[in-house]
């Protein structure tokens, strides 16, 4: 696929089958030496069977059957639902970073991934001139990297907290390490939570928002398909927004880039028509008006 060099699509009409002519589809996702294959037919005359035979002729491959775990993401089917979780991955994180479990005091009562003071803690750490403890630096980078993997795969609920923790990768503080542990303990308490996709035929839809900060705001966006999120992000804005409208415009711009990429991929996969638009929601009326009216674009050239 032009939109993703690790995804391959083949659609063809098979004529020489016992059941007569039929349309077949084969989708292959590739990650290093792992292949994830989705097919429409799997009998001995199918495109899937021919593909697997061709693989076996050239390489030594192992067909592990119906996928249940892929790159630390657990996949479970239930009727027309597909659930993605990372229960085992979270348990491994707990064994490595908190082998004694959640402490009796300080963390058990927290019900959210982060406290509202996280932004101030990050700013304090980045502005500090003290020497960073090498052992703290190693532990902090390790746990935040592990949290980041969960946040980009199945847990968009920790994306905001993880993005802030990533800003202090080079200058962590003990308080920030505790903040990272808080995110981990939140995951541990809700480790069964994941993404549940249900085939409902509704179109792809995106939503975007931003927090207008004194200096650099944070952009956020999420796109949903089949009732659950398929892609999301939380990112620090590069330009200083002078109003909530400007911060919302920058967030919507990042989301629109994601929409263009998704539109290309969904079209190539045959999940939507190329000229079918993707709805993008925004709760800032001024930003919406500015998006549709080029008359005032000269006022936001710095954006």
C-alpha positions in Angstrom: 0.0 0.0 0.0 1.2 3.5 -0.8 -0.1 4.7 2.6 1.9 2.1 4.6 4.9 0.2 3.3 4.3 -2.6 5.8 0.7 -3.4 4.7 0.1 -5.3 1.5 -3.3 -5.7 -0.2 -4.4 -8.0 -3.0 -7.9 -8.2 -4.5 -8.6 -10.5 -7.4 -11.4 -12.5 -9.0 -10.8 -16.3 -8.8 -12.4 -18.2 -11.7 -11.1 -21.8 -11.4 -12.7 -22.8 -8.1 -15.2 -25.6 -7.4 -17.7 -23.0 -6.3 -17.4 -20.9 -9.5 -16.0 -17.4 -9.9 -15.6 -15.4 -6.7 -14.0 -12.2 -5.5 -11.2 -12.7 -3.0 -9.2 -10.3 -0.7 -5.9 -10.8 1.1 -4.5 -8.3 3.5 -1.0 -8.8 5.0 0.6 -6.7 7.7 4.3 -7.1 8.2 6.4 -6.3 11.3 10.1 -7.5 11.0 9.5 -11.3 10.7 5.9 -11.5 11.9 3.0 -11.5 9.4 -0.6 -10.8 10.3 -2.9 -12.1 7.5 -6.6 -11.3 6.9 -8.3 -13.2 4.2 -11.8 -13.7 2.7 -11.5 -17.4 1.9 -9.2 -20.2 3.2 -10.0 -23.4 1.3 -7.3 -25.2 -0.8 -8.2 -23.2 -3.9 -8.1 -19.8 -2.2 -5.7 -16.9 -2.7 -4.7 -17.3 1.0 -3.7 -20.9 0.4 -1.6 -20.0 -2.7 0.1 -17.2 -0.7 1.0 -19.5 2.2 2.3 -22.2 -0.2 4.5 -19.6 -1.9 5.9 -18.5 1.4 6.7 -22.1 2.4 8.5 -22.7 -1.0 10.9 -19.8 -0.3 11.2 -19.6 3.5 10.8 -21.7 6.5 7.6 -20.3 8.1 5.3 -21.4 10.9 1.5 -20.9 10.7 0.5 -20.2 14.3 -3.2 -20.3 13.4 -5.8 -17.8 14.6 -4.0 -14.8 16.1 -4.4 -14.5 19.9 -1.3 -12.4 20.8 0.6 -10.1 18.6 3.5 -7.9 19.8 2.2 -8.0 23.4 -1.3 -7.2 22.3 -3.9 -9.8 23.2 -6.7 -10.3 20.6 -9.9 -12.0 21.6 -13.0 -12.6 19.5 -16.6 -12.7 20.8 -19.3 -12.9 18.1 -19.0 -9.8 16.0 -16.7 -8.1 18.6 -12.9 -8.0 18.7 -11.2 -7.0 21.9 -7.6 -5.7 22.2 -6.0 -5.7 25.6 -2.5 -5.8 27.1 -3.1 -7.5 30.4 0.0 -9.7 30.2 2.2 -6.8 29.2 0.9 -4.7 32.2 1.6 -7.6 34.6 5.2 -7.8 33.3 5.6 -4.1 33.9 4.4 -4.5 37.5 6.9 -7.4 38.0 9.7 -5.2 36.8 9.0 -1.8 38.3 6.8 -2.7 41.3 7.5 -6.3 42.3 6.0 -5.6 45.8 2.7 -4.5 44.3 0.9 -1.2 44.8 2.1 0.6 48.0 -0.3 0.7 50.9 -0.2 4.5 51.1 0.0 7.2 48.5 -1.2 5.4 45.4 -4.2 3.3 46.3 -6.7 6.1 46.4 -5.7 7.7 43.0 -8.4 7.0 40.3 -6.9 8.9 37.4 -3.6 8.4 35.4 -2.1 11.7 36.6 -2.6 14.7 38.9 -3.3 18.2 37.6 0.1 19.2 38.9 2.0 17.0 36.4 2.6 19.9 34.0 4.2 22.0 36.7 6.3 19.0 37.8 7.6 18.6 34.3 8.4 22.3 34.0 10.2 22.3 37.4 12.3 19.3 36.3 13.3 20.9 33.0 14.2 24.2 34.6 16.2 22.6 37.4 20.0 23.0 37.3 20.8 20.0 39.6 22.7 17.0 38.4 20.5 14.1 37.3 21.1 10.8 39.1 22.2 8.3 36.4 20.3 5.5 38.0 17.1 7.6 38.2 17.6 8.6 34.6 17.8 4.9 33.5 14.8 3.8 35.6 12.7 6.8 34.4 13.5 6.3 30.7 12.8 2.6 31.0 9.3 2.9 32.7 8.2 5.8 30.6 9.2 3.9 27.4 7.2 0.9 28.6 4.2 3.1 29.3 4.5 4.8 25.9 4.2 1.3 24.2 0.9 0.7 26.0 -0.4 4.2 25.3 0.0 3.9 21.5 -1.4 0.4 21.2 -4.5 -0.1 23.4 -4.6 2.6 26.1 -5.4 6.0 24.8 -6.6 6.9 28.3 -3.0 7.4 29.4 -1.8 9.2 26.3 -2.0 12.6 27.9 -0.1 11.7 31.0 2.5 9.7 29.0 3.1 12.6 26.6 3.9 14.9 29.5 6.3 12.4 31.1 8.1 12.0 27.8 9.0 15.7 27.8 11.3 15.1 30.8 13.2 12.1 29.4 16.5 13.8 29.8 15.9 15.5 33.1 13.6 13.4 35.4 13.0 14.1 39.0 11.9 11.7 41.9 8.5 13.3 41.8 8.2 12.5 38.1 9.2 8.9 38.7 6.4 8.7 41.2 4.1 10.2 38.6 5.2 7.4 36.2 4.5 4.8 38.9 1.0 6.4 39.3 0.3 5.8 35.6 1.5 2.2 36.0 -0.6 1.5 39.1 -3.6 3.0 37.2 -3.0 0.5 34.4 -2.7 -2.3 36.9 -6.0 -1.5 38.5 -7.7 -1.4 35.1 -5.6 -3.9 33.2 -8.6 -5.6 31.7 -9.7 -2.4 30.0 -8.9 -2.3 26.3 -10.4 -1.5 22.9 -13.6 -3.3 21.8 -14.4 -3.1 18.1 -17.9 -4.0 16.9 -18.8 -4.2 13.2 -21.6 -1.6 12.9 -21.1 0.0 9.5 -20.7 3.5 10.8 -18.1 5.7 9.0 -14.7 6.7 10.3 -15.0 9.9 12.5 -12.4 12.0 14.3 -12.5 14.4 17.2 -9.9 17.0 18.2 -9.3 19.4 21.2 -6.6 21.5 22.8 -5.8 22.9 26.2 -4.9 26.6 25.8 -1.8 27.1 28.0 0.1 30.3 28.8 3.0 29.1 26.5 2.8 25.9 24.4 -0.6 24.3 24.4 -1.2 20.6 23.9 -3.0 19.1 20.9 -5.2 16.1 21.2 -7.1 14.0 18.6 -8.7 10.6 18.3 -10.3 8.7 15.4 -12.9 6.1 15.9 -14.1 3.2 13.7 -16.4 0.3 14.6 -17.2 2.0 18.0 -13.6 2.2 19.3 -10.4 4.3 18.8 -8.1 3.2 16.0 -5.6 6.1 16.2 -5.0 8.9 18.7 -2.3 11.4 19.8 -1.4 14.0 22.4 1.3 16.4 21.3 2.9 19.6 22.4 2.3 22.5 20.0 5.4 24.1 18.4 4.0 27.6 18.1 2.7 29.8 20.9 -1.1 30.2 20.7 -2.4 33.7 21.5 -6.0 32.4 22.0 -8.0 29.3 22.5 -9.1 29.6 18.9 -5.4 29.4 17.7 -4.6 26.4 19.9 -7.8 24.6 18.6 -6.8 25.4 15.0 -3.3 23.9 15.5 -4.8 20.8 17.1 -7.3 20.5 14.2 -4.5 20.8 11.7 -2.7 17.8 13.3 -5.9 15.8 13.3 -6.5 16.7 9.6 -3.1 15.4 8.7 -4.0 12.1 10.4 -7.4 12.1 8.5 -5.6 12.4 5.2 -3.4 9.5 5.9 -6.3 7.4 7.2 -8.4 8.3 4.2 -5.7 7.0 1.9 -5.3 3.8 3.8 -9.0 3.1 4.2 -9.4 3.7 0.5 -6.6 1.2 -0.4 -8.1 -1.4 2.0 -11.5 -1.0 0.3 -13.2 0.2 3.5 -14.4 3.6 2.1 -14.7 5.5 -1.2 -11.9 8.0 -1.9 -14.3 10.9 -2.3 -16.1 10.1 0.9 -15.2 12.8 3.5 -14.1 12.1 7.1 -16.0 14.1 9.7 -13.7 15.9 12.2 -15.3 17.2 15.4 -14.1 20.4 17.2 -15.7 22.1 20.1 -14.3 25.6 19.4 -16.8 27.6 17.3 -14.2 30.3 16.5 -11.8 27.7 15.1 -14.6 26.1 13.1 -15.5 29.4 11.5 -11.9 30.2 10.8 -11.4 26.8 9.1 -14.2 27.5 6.6 -13.6 31.2 6.1 -10.2 32.2 4.4 -10.9 35.9 4.9 -9.2 36.0 8.3 -6.2 33.7 7.5 -3.9 36.7 7.4 -4.4 37.0 11.2 -3.0 33.5 11.9 0.0 33.4 9.6 2.2 32.8 12.7 0.3 29.6 13.3 
